[in-house]
Amino acid sequence: MINPLRPIWAALRDVFDEFLLLMGCNMIWCLLSLPLLWVAYVLISAGATLPAAVVAMAGVLPAGPATAAMAYVANRVSEGRATRVGEYLGAMRTYARRGWTLLGIWMLGFLIILVDIGFYMGVGNLLGAIILGLWVYLLAVWLALLIYIFPLMALQEEFSLRGVARSAGLMVVGRPIFTLVNLALMLAVIFGSLIVVVPIFVITVSLLNVWSVRAARALIDDARRRREGAEATEATPVEEKGRKGQVRPK
């Protein structure tokens, strides 16, 4: 079993080593992404669901490339490669379409889930409670997918939406405890940063991205080791033995 705390320790070391770089990228991401997302939050808090959904989807336009570029920088940092803030800005142009695609699909699904949860919270019977529980479970899975989709995008040589979705789904379903622990810790970091306010503008987003890359890499490396172990086992010849354990000559 993979230690679910390993990615956060590795991410903290990466952040310590590249603090100024990641702080600069974090501030740019916040400047581009937070305004519209904050307006969407205010609208949905006021009960204006449709305007909030429209603003949230509009927020994908700046946030998609910014988030994809963060994944690119986080991947380079996790590999120990020298990176500059200028490369983050360049990655926003390079990965803009991928960012819009991934975050757009994810945001649309997220909004649909929230609407359904809000609807079934008002249904006061057993069937409504069961369906509500299913939607809450789906919300947890949907949030967990966000841990892996952008790191997988950054790790792919040629972008494949189907490949990203399939791999992320397998990671969530195949390693539920690992994913759940990391998701819970990430949500705790987000809520804590929002309460304190300052960290969200300084380092939180960068930390979460490096953390996600480390988590995805840990699962990929574990899958590779398992596959190599299985192949080695299959390749080992089995000697035929006769009576009393004697090896038969071939």
C-alpha positions in Angstrom: 0.0 0.0 0.0 1.3 3.5 -0.9 1.8 5.9 1.9 -0.9 8.6 1.2 1.1 11.2 3.1 4.2 10.8 0.8 2.9 13.2 -1.9 2.4 16.1 0.6 5.8 15.8 2.1 7.4 15.7 -1.3 5.3 18.7 -2.4 6.4 20.7 0.7 10.0 20.0 -0.1 9.4 21.2 -3.7 7.7 24.3 -2.5 10.5 25.1 -0.1 13.1 24.7 -2.9 11.2 26.8 -5.5 9.2 29.1 -3.2 9.8 32.4 -5.2 8.9 30.8 -8.5 5.8 29.1 -7.2 4.7 32.3 -5.3 5.0 34.3 -8.6 2.9 31.7 -10.5 0.4 31.5 -7.6 -0.2 35.3 -7.7 -0.7 35.3 -11.4 -3.1 32.5 -11.2 -5.1 34.3 -8.5 -5.1 37.5 -10.5 -6.5 35.8 -13.5 -8.8 33.1 -12.0 -10.2 34.4 -8.7 -12.3 37.4 -9.7 -14.9 35.6 -11.8 -14.9 32.5 -9.5 -15.5 34.8 -6.5 -18.4 36.5 -8.3 -19.9 33.1 -9.0 -19.6 32.2 -5.4 -21.3 35.4 -4.3 -24.1 34.8 -6.8 -24.8 31.2 -5.8 -24.7 32.2 -2.1 -27.4 34.7 -2.9 -29.5 32.1 -4.6 -28.9 33.3 -8.1 -28.1 29.8 -9.5 -28.3 30.5 -13.2 -26.2 33.7 -13.2 -23.7 32.0 -10.9 -23.4 29.1 -13.4 -22.9 31.4 -16.3 -20.2 33.4 -14.5 -18.5 30.2 -13.3 -18.4 28.9 -16.9 -17.0 32.2 -18.0 -14.4 31.9 -15.3 -13.0 28.9 -17.2 -11.7 31.2 -19.9 -8.9 32.7 -17.8 -8.7 29.9 -15.2 -8.3 27.0 -17.7 -5.0 28.2 -19.3 -3.8 29.4 -15.9 -4.4 26.0 -14.2 -3.0 24.0 -17.1 0.2 26.2 -17.0 0.4 25.6 -13.2 0.3 21.9 -13.8 3.1 22.3 -16.3 5.3 24.3 -13.9 4.5 21.9 -11.0 5.5 18.9 -13.1 8.9 20.6 -14.0 9.4 21.5 -10.3 8.7 17.9 -9.3 11.4 16.7 -11.8 13.9 19.2 -10.3 14.1 21.2 -13.6 14.9 24.9 -13.6 11.9 27.0 -14.5 11.2 30.7 -14.7 7.9 32.6 -14.3 8.2 33.5 -18.0 7.8 29.8 -18.8 4.5 29.8 -16.9 3.2 32.6 -19.1 4.4 30.8 -22.2 2.7 27.5 -21.0 -0.6 29.4 -20.7 -0.5 30.0 -24.5 0.7 26.5 -25.2 -1.8 24.6 -23.0 -4.8 27.0 -23.4 -7.0 24.7 -25.4 -6.2 21.7 -23.1 -7.0 23.9 -20.0 -10.3 25.1 -21.5 -11.3 21.5 -22.4 -10.4 19.9 -19.0 -11.6 22.7 -16.7 -14.7 23.4 -18.8 -15.9 19.8 -18.7 -15.1 19.5 -15.0 -16.8 22.8 -14.1 -19.9 21.9 -16.0 -20.1 18.5 -14.2 -19.5 20.2 -10.9 -22.3 22.7 -11.4 -24.7 19.9 -12.5 -23.9 18.0 -9.3 -24.4 21.0 -7.1 -27.8 21.7 -8.7 -28.9 18.2 -8.1 -27.7 18.1 -4.5 -29.6 21.4 -3.9 -32.7 19.9 -5.4 -32.7 16.6 -3.5 -31.9 18.4 -0.2 -35.4 19.7 -0.5 -36.9 16.3 -1.0 -38.0 15.0 2.4 -38.4 11.3 1.9 -36.3 8.2 2.0 -35.9 7.9 -1.8 -34.7 11.6 -1.9 -32.2 10.9 0.9 -30.8 7.9 -0.9 -30.5 9.8 -4.2 -28.9 12.7 -2.3 -26.3 10.3 -0.8 -25.5 9.1 -4.3 -25.0 12.7 -5.6 -22.8 13.5 -2.6 -20.7 10.5 -3.3 -20.5 11.6 -7.0 -19.4 15.0 -5.8 -16.5 13.4 -3.8 -15.4 11.4 -6.9 -15.7 14.5 -9.1 -13.5 16.5 -6.7 -11.0 13.7 -6.6 -10.7 13.7 -10.4 -9.5 17.2 -10.2 -6.4 16.0 -8.3 -5.3 13.9 -11.3 -6.6 15.4 -14.6 -4.2 18.3 -14.9 -1.0 16.4 -13.8 -1.9 13.7 -16.3 -2.3 16.3 -19.0 1.2 17.7 -18.1 2.7 14.2 -18.2 1.2 13.3 -21.6 3.4 13.8 -24.7 0.3 14.0 -26.9 -2.9 15.2 -25.3 -5.8 12.7 -25.2 -9.0 13.7 -23.4 -10.1 10.0 -23.3 -6.7 8.9 -22.0 -6.7 11.6 -19.2 -10.3 10.7 -18.2 -9.6 7.0 -18.2 -6.4 7.2 -16.2 -7.8 9.6 -13.7 -10.9 7.4 -13.2 -8.7 4.4 -12.6 -6.6 6.3 -10.1 -9.7 7.4 -8.1 -11.4 4.0 -8.2 -8.2 1.8 -8.0 -6.7 3.7 -5.0 -9.7 5.0 -3.0 -8.0 5.3 0.4 -4.9 7.1 -1.1 -7.2 9.4 -3.0 -9.6 10.1 -0.2 -6.8 10.9 2.3 -5.2 13.3 -0.1 -8.5 14.9 -1.0 -9.5 15.4 2.6 -6.1 17.0 3.4 -6.3 19.2 0.3 -9.8 20.5 1.3 -8.5 21.2 4.8 -5.7 23.2 3.3 -8.1 25.1 1.1 -10.5 25.9 3.9 -7.7 26.9 6.2 -6.2 29.2 3.5 -9.5 30.8 2.9 -9.9 31.5 6.6 -6.5 33.0 6.9 -6.8 34.6 3.4 -3.2 35.4 2.8 -1.9 31.9 1.9 -4.4 31.5 -0.9 -2.8 34.5 -2.7 0.7 33.5 -1.9 1.3 29.8 -2.2 -1.8 27.6 -1.7 -2.6 27.1 -5.4 1.0 26.3 -6.3 1.2 23.8 -3.4 -2.0 22.0 -4.4 -0.7 21.7 -8.0 2.7 20.3 -7.0 0.9 18.1 -4.5 -1.4 16.8 -7.2 1.6 16.1 -9.5 3.3 14.2 -6.8 0.2 12.1 -6.1 -0.3 11.2 -9.7 3.4 10.3 -10.1 3.2 8.1 -7.0 0.3 6.1 -8.4 2.0 5.9 -11.9 5.3 4.6 -10.4 3.4 2.1 -8.2 1.5 0.8 -11.2 4.8 0.5 -13.2 6.4 -1.4 -10.3 3.5 -3.8 -10.1 3.5 -4.4 -13.8 7.2 -5.0 -13.9 6.9 -7.4 -10.9 4.1 -9.3 -12.7 6.1 -9.5 -15.9 9.2 -10.8 -14.0 7.1 -13.4 -12.3 5.6 -14.6 -15.6 9.1 -14.7 -17.2 10.6 -16.9 -14.5 10.7 -20.5 -15.9 9.1 -23.2 -13.8 11.1 -26.4 -13.5 9.2 -29.6 -14.0 9.7 -32.0 -11.1 9.3 -35.7 -11.1 8.6 -38.0 -8.2 10.2 -37.1 -4.8 11.0 -33.5 -6.1 13.6 -34.6 -8.7 14.0 -32.2 -11.6 13.4 -33.7 -14.9 16.0 -33.0 -17.5 14.8 -31.1 -20.6 
